[in-house]
């Protein structure tokens, strides 16, 4: 193999691996924002709400200050700040999410 071809191959593989690791972001370990229609329950958040309890793989609609968003929770991180997944500016205070393990996957 020619040295230039080897160098280009190594560079291409390195860039591919960097992109792969970036896609496994922290937010994917928490869950993802999904359409409101996929939610199976609704939680209302007001100024007094400090935490919410959900289950891994559950899809929940959140209503707050006239806004709504839905999240399908992953079953990886047991606790995090909902502001990390909520659309920017929707929540005006910290709300901790406690994620219980999905009972379908418990052994």
Secondary structure, DSSP 8 states (H G I E B T S, - for coil): --HHHHHHHHHHHHHHHHHHHHHS-HHHHHEEEE-GGG-SEEEE--TT--EEEEETT-EEEEEETTEEEEEEE-SS-SEEEGGGTS-TTS-SS--EEEEE--GGG--
